[in-house]
Amino acid sequence: MASNRPGAAAPDLLLVPPILAAWLSVFRPCFTAPVWNRILVLVAGAVLAPGKRTVTQALRVMGMADDSGFRRYHEVLSRARWASEHASEGARAVARRLLLYIIDRLLPNGEIVIGIDDSIERRWGARIKARGIYRDPVRSSKGHFVKTSGLRWLSLMVAVPIPWAGRTWALPFLTILAPSARWSETYGKRHKTLTQWARQAILQTKRWLPDRRLIFVADAGFAALDLLAAVRRHVCVVTRLRLDASLFRPPPKRRKGQRGRPPLKGRALPKLRARLTSKKTVWTSVVVSQWYNAQQRQLLIATGTALWYHAGIPPVPIRWVLVRDPSGEHEPSAFLSTDLGATPAMILGWFVSRWRVETTFQEVRAHLGVETQRQWSDLAILRTTPALLGLYSLITVWADSLVRDTASALCPNAAAWYRKHEPTFSDAIAAVRRVLWAPPNLSMSRQPGESVTISANLLNRVLQTLCLAA
């Protein structure tokens, strides 16, 4: 094991465990040599630190509270040049390697389902320039509008089945800051809407994975005709559809000798809301295994193909799926797919996987300290939150490799009063922490006079408490 400061005699906790350096080696080309040594320390500290994920907290847990060179670790995020001259290009290089790393380890074959959604990082402070006022998606409802102040992030997450967890997890690989229109006006920037950022991110992902079939799943906020028209020839998009959307038949074939511009659409089709009560609607019963609350539910569906059209925007061919709950517990809803050959069961299965995106946002706040970092500079803000979201994916991949390499199950943190049958992310990060704390030179002192003998049972209790600390 080598010191992260070559040529210097470092204390034990300044040493980065070799297994972490091996896990992160795929990202080595993205950073210069001095920055890379500090990246290893910061990542180790971010994984091991409980509570806030500030640079200071990461250095403390690594035993560097008295290191006079602490400024260099802050500069990794705030001003240091990574492998690329341009900050955004360096971040994209890391995102690309993270995506390929996830795919190589967890999804080597088959189609790739990617959830896309936005989240508000609640941050305050006059120095945070990109902060805006947005609708709070957590506290708001249909009849109650709540505003919140913070940073708006657009995240793309790969939906990956995790065998030892018994469900699909959403692993972030690309996170983009989407400032408000007021920020763009104040700083003289061309404003991009959330759907414009989404279009750019989707096409970038397709360039990274040109040979794989990609299905992007989003909520109603991304059901925009201009977005679908721009990306439908490259990827499949699945999202919600308004019940009052204007749907049309395909345009009639052009007659020989017919003059004028060719029509863009045919005759108007009934609104989906009208199909709910129409006796002509043909309903089919299907069973969805992971509906609301992860419950198996029998649903009634109707489906068809149409052109979704609005004046000034090219029409988009879609397959629509109308869903009705026979129990009446949930209101009817509609979904669309730009892949006309997809079956309703496939479309609903893809859309259900998107719900894990919300779980990921919740987990990174609870276990990785998103919204607790204290960077104020523009560059540090652009780097820190995407890095913490990416760390969620890395920890999941590392936990999966531990399960595969050791051929042992990852045990959930259960108790007599708490029946927990499948591991969650808290168990995954605990397993990774235990491995990082395990090397003797991290868990023991080399000075005989400082050694204290404790029982194995007490040591395991301390380790378990430490590894599960949020």
N, C-alpha and C positions, 0 to 999 in steps of 0.2 A: 504494500500500500504506500502510495507516494503522497507527499504534502501537496496541497493545492497552491502553495507558494514555493516554486522550485528554488532550491538553494537555501531555504530558511528552515530553521528547526522549529516546527510548529507543535503546539500542544496536541494531545490526543484527539480532542473534539474538532480540531481544525482539519483532520484528515477525512477525505471523502471515501466512503466505502467503495471498494472496487466494483461491486455488483451494480451500483448506481452509475458509475462511469461507463460500464459496459452497456447498461440499458440506454443511456443517453448518447452513445457513440454515433448513432445514425444522424444526429444533429451537429456533429463536430464541424462539418464543412461550412455551416451557416455563420460561424463566429471566428473572429480573430483569436490568436493564441492567448493573449492576456485576458480578453473577455471570457473565453471559454473556461479558464480556471475559476473565475468568479461565478460563472453560471452554475458550475457544479456545486459550489457552496450554497448559492441561493436556492437552487432546486432542492437540495438536501434539507436546508433549513425550512423551506416552505412545506415540505412533506412532514417533517418532524414537529414543527411548531404547533402548539395549541393556541387557540384564540386568534388574535389579529394576525394578518399576513403582511406585516410591514417588513421592510428590509432590516430594521433594527431588531425585530423579533426573530427573524431568520438568523441573524448573526449571533444573537444571544443563545439560541438553542444549539448553535454550532460551537459554543464556547469562545466566541470572539468579542465579548462585551468590552474587553480592554484593548482591543486592536486599534491602534491609532490610524490605520489606513482604511477606516470604515467608509470614507467618502468614495473610494473607488468602487465599492459595491453599489452605492446609490447611483453612481454615474453609469453603471451597466444599463439601467433603465432610462435615465434622464438625458444622457448625452453621448454615450459611447457608440462608436461606429461598429456595426456588425459586419458581416462578410460583404454586404453591398453598400455602395456609397449612399443610396437613397433609403431612407428609413422604411418606407412602405414596401420596397422591393425586398429588403431583408426580412421583414415580417412575412411576406408572401412565400419566401423560400422556406421559412420554418413551417408555415401552414401546409405547404405542399408535401414536405417530408413527413409531417405528422399524419396527413391523410394517407400517404402511401404506406407508412408504418402500421397504421390501424388496419388497412385493407390487407396487407401482406400477412399480418398475424391472425386476424380474426375473420376476414372475408376474402379468401384467395380466389374464389370462383363465384359465378352467378351474378344476378342483378344487385345493384346497390341502392338502397332506399335512404334518402337524405332528408331529414326534417329541417325546416327553415322557419325561424321565428325571431321576434325582437323581444328585448327585455330592458327594463329601466334599472340602471344602477343608481341607487339613491345616494347622491353625493352633493355636498354643499360647500361653498367657499367662493370668494370673489375671484380667486386665481384660476378657477376651473372654467376656462373660457367656453367650452362646448356644452356647458350645462344648459338645459332647457326645461320648459314646463310641458308635461305630457299627461295624457290620461293614464291613471294607475290601473293596469290590467288586473291586479290582484284584488284591490279594494273596491273597484267599480263593478256595477252590474247593469242590467238593461235599464232599470229605472233609477239608478243612483250613479252619478258621475263624480269621480274623485280625481283631483289633480295631484301630481307629485313632481318634485324637482329632482333632476339628475341627468345622467348620461344615457342615451339610447344606443343600444348595441344590437346589431343584426348577427345572429349566429347560425351557422350551418353545422349539423350534427349527423353523423352516420348512425343509422339504426342497426345495431349489431345484436344478434341472439347470443346471450351469455349462458352456456349450458349449466354451469354450476350455480347460477342465480335463478334459473328457471323462468327467465323472461328476457325481453329485449331491452337493451340500454341505448340511450342516445349519447354518442361520444362527439363532443365538439372538436372541430379542426380548423375552422375559419371564423373569426369574429371581427366585425367591422363597426367602427364608430359611425353613427348616422346622425350628424348634428341637426339642429332645428333650422327652420327657415330664417328665424331672427338672427341666429349666429352667422349664417351665410350672408345675410344682408349687411350685418355689422362689419364683417371682415372682407366684404367685396368678393365673395366666392359664389360660383354658380351652384345654386341649391339642387341637391338630388333628393328626390322623394325616396321613401322606403322601398317602393317597388323598383325604382331605378337602381338602387344599391343591390337589390335582390337579383335583378337581371344581370348585372355585372358579375356578381358572385357565382351565379349559376353557370354562366358561360366560361368563367375562369376555371371552375371545377371540371367542366367538360373537357377543357384543354389539358388539364392534368390527368384525366382518365379517358382518353379518346376511344379506347377499345372496350369499355365497359358500358353496360346499359344502366342509365341513371334514372331513378324515379325521385323527383322532388315533391315533398308533401308539405303543404302549408295550410294555415287557417284562412278564414274569410278575408282578412286584411290584405292578402296577396292574390285574391281572385280578381285580378285586373286584366282587362283585355289586352292592353298594350304589352304587359309582361308576358302573357301567354303567347301572343303573336310573335314576340321576339325570340322565344326559346323553344317553341314546340317542335321545330324541325331538328333540334339537337337532343332534347331530353323529354321525358314524360313528366307532366305536372299533374298532381292530384290536389284538389282543394275543395272547399265548400262552394256551393252555388246558391245564389239568391232564388227564392221561390218565385219572384216576379221578374226573373231575367228574360230578356227578349231572345227567344229561340226561333229559328227558321229552318225550313227545308233547304237542301242544296239548290243552287240555281238551275233552272231548266237548261237542257242542251240547246245550243244555239242553232237556229234553223239556217239552212243554206240561203245565202243572199240577204240575211237579216242585217239591217243597219243599226248603227248606234253602239254605244259602249256595252260590253257584256255585263249582265247583271251580277251583282255580288252575292245575292241571296235569293231564295225562293219564297214560297208562301209562308206566312207566319204560323207558328205552331202554338197550341194552347199553353198558357202559363202553367208552371209546375204546381202552383197553388190550386189551380182549377182541376188538375189531374187528381188531386187528393180526394175530391168528392165526386169525380166523374165515374159513372158506371162502366165506361169503356176502358178504364185503366185496368190492365192485367197485373195482378199482384202475385208474387212468388215468395214462398216462405224459405228463409235461410237462417242458419245458426251461426252467429259470430261469437268466437271463443273469448275475445278480450274486449267486450263493450265497456260501457261506463262502469267504474269501480272494479275493473278487471274481471267482470262476471260474464259467464256465458249467457247469451240472450238470443231468443228467437225473434226475428224481425220479418216484416213484410217489405219487399222491394219491388219497384218498377224501374225499367231502364229503357233507354233508347239513344239514338244519335241525332245530332242537330248541329246547326251553325249558330254560334253565339255571336251576335253582331251589334255594333253601335256605330252610329254615323261618325266618319272620320278615322276609324280604326279598321284594319283588315279583319274580316270575319275569321273566327277560329272554330274548326270542327272539333266537337267534343262528344264524349259519351257521358250522359247524365244518369245519375242513380238517385231515385227518390226513395227515402226510407221512412217507414212508419212503425212505431212501437205498438203492438197489439195491446199491451198492458196499459197504455196511456201514460206511463211514468215519464216519458220523454217526448217532447214535441217533435213533429215531423221535420225532417231536414233533407237537404239535397247535396250531392257531391258531383264533381266532374273530373274527368280524366281526358288529357289530350291524346292518349292512346286509345283509339276507337276499338281496338281488338281486345282490350282488357275486360275481363268478366266483372260483374258486380262484386263477387266475393273477393277478387283480387284488389279492387279499388277500396273496398271497406277495410281489408286487411292492411293495405298500405297506409290508409289514413289513421287507423287505430295506432300504428307504430309511432305516429307523430306525437301522441300524448306523452310519450316518455321524455320529450323535450322539456316539458314543464317540470318533471321530476328532476332532471339534470340541473335546471336553474335553482331549484330548491336545495339540492344537495351541495352545490358549490357554495351557496351562501352559508349552509349549516356546517360544512366540514372543511372548506378551503378558504374561508374568510373573504369571499368577494363582498365588496362594500366596506371592508375594514382597512384596506390599504390607504396610505396617506400621501400618494404622489400628487403634486400640483402642476408640474411642467407638462406641456402638451405631449411631448414624446413619451414621457413616463406613463401618462394616462393611456396613450395608444398601445403601449406594450404590456402593461401590468394585467389588466383584466383579461385580454385574450390569452395571456400566459397562464393565468389561474384556471381558466376554462380548459385550456389544452392540458393542464396538469391532471384534470379529472380523467381525460382519455388515457394519459400515460399510466396513471395509477391502475386503471382498469386493465390495460394490456399487461402491466407488470404482475398484477394479481393473477391474471389468467395464465401467464407463463409459470408462476409459482405452482399453481394447481396442476398444470401439465407436466412440469419437470419433476415434481415430487410425487405425482400420481396419488395425491391425497386430497380429500375434500376440504374446502374452505368452510370452517365451522361458523355458523351465525352466533352472535352474542345473545344467547337465550338464557332464560331463568325459569324457575318453577312457576312463577306468576306471569311469565311473558313467553308465549309460544311463538317462536320465530323459526319457521321451517326452512326458509331460503336466505342466503346471505344477501346483504345490501351493500351499498358503497361504504358505509361505516366499517363493515367487516373487511372490505377490500383494502381500505387505507390502513386499517389496523394490521393486516397481514404484511403489507409492505413496510410499515414502520418497524414491525418486529424484526424483519430481515435486516433493516438498516441499523437497528440498535444492536444486533446480535454479534458483530465482530468483537473479539476480546478487547482490542485496543479502543473500542468505543464504549464498552460496558465496564471496564476495569481500569484501575490506576496501575501504572508501572512501578510506583513507589510502594514498597512493602509496608512502610509505616502508615500509609493512607488506606490500607485494605481493611474492610469490615466484613466479617462473616455473617451471612444471613441465611435463613432456611430457603430451600428451593420453592416452597409454597409461597412465602412472602415475596420472593423475587418475581414469581409468575404473577402475583396479584398487582405488584407495582408496575410490571411491564404491561399487563392488560389494561390497567387504568391509564397509563401513559399513552398507549397505542390507540385507545378509543377516545382520547380527549379531542373535543371539537376545535 
